[in-house]
Amino acid sequence: MRLVRPVAVEGELSPPEFLRLVGHAQRWRLLREVARSDRTVHELTSLLDQPQNLVSYHLGKLRDGRLISSRRSSADGRDAYYTADLAGLRRGLAATGLALHPGVQLVSPPAHGDSSPGIATARVLFLCTGNSARSQLAEALARTRSRAGIEAFSAGSKPKALHPNALRVLRERGIDATGHHSKHLDVYAETRFDRVITLCDRVREVCPEFPGHPEAIHWSIPDPAASGEDDEATYPAFERTADELETRIGFLLGALGNPTTTGAHEAHETTGEAS
């Protein structure tokens, strides 16, 4: 039987640009690291055991491809944190599957407000400096969006009163924050958590060790209260912060529903990482 080859459309035989970007071994390792936690270049060179110029080159490629982004550290302006665009990576993976065969499709994740099927119950502590905005938003959003699948808590290294815009943005999303109040992170010094997530570059620098070596994750999120002169001026930043937290928490729920992605054994093997 004679094999009839289909006529190739220009570019059809080349893998998608997304696949060429993520298929490189060093870039894949970088993506795995920044997908789990925001990282600085210094951390990434240490984790990959590669020279800084090589790591910076591959980070530049991933940033040009809009698979990662960077933010200047609020703790040290000479440094920057790199963050994976997980939503963009999911879109790229979906498009790559369809380019291979129309039947190769990703399963759609749960919508906001729906916990992942079979989600493992987890205790998560969110930290920022004042425990007045970012960590309070994260605690309320995680508890609500997981439908109590996450036991969420929050605290700060220098707690101060809840910001009125934090309460306002939660009300706009149908979340009652009655009873929320700021707490010092020492309150949880003897409490065991599965994950400790720092949302502020400064609090990451002073985050203590917690019992049981919980997985340490960093989300480098700017302080929305510092974006303007008064509450009305800063409110849009609070909305953007809540949107970013919604997205990140959605992926956190996905990881809890599929623990093999960042299993507990990995956390215990990397207990020397900074929090």
NORRA-V401642 format. One record per backbone hydrogen bond with DSSP energy under -1.0 kcal/mol. NH is the residue of the N-H (numbers start at 0). CO is the residue of the C=O. If there is no record, write none. Layout:
nh	co
NH	CO
NH	CO
This chain:
nh	co
11	8
19	15
20	16
21	17
22	18
27	23
28	24
29	25
30	26
31	27
32	28
33	29
34	30
36	32
37	217
38	81
43	39
44	40
45	41
46	42
47	43
49	44
54	50
55	51
56	52
57	53
58	54
59	55
60	56
61	57
62	58
63	59
64	60
65	62
66	61
68	82
70	80
72	78
78	75
80	70
81	38
82	68
83	33
84	66
85	83
88	84
89	85
90	86
91	87
92	88
93	89
94	90
95	91
96	92
97	93
98	94
99	95
100	96
103	100
104	102
113	110
118	115
121	148
123	150
124	194
125	152
126	196
127	154
136	132
137	133
138	134
139	135
140	136
141	137
142	138
143	139
144	140
145	141
146	143
147	142
150	121
151	149
152	123
154	125
155	182
157	128
159	129
162	131
165	162
166	162
167	163
168	164
169	165
170	166
171	167
173	170
174	169
179	176
184	155
186	183
187	184
188	185
190	187
193	122
194	122
195	214
196	124
197	216
198	126
203	199
212	209
214	193
216	195
218	197
220	198
220	218
225	222
226	223
233	229
234	230
237	233
238	234
239	235
240	236
241	237
242	238
243	239
244	240
245	241
246	242
247	243
248	244
249	245
250	246
251	247
252	248
253	249
254	250
255	251
256	252
260	257
266	262
267	263
268	264
272	269
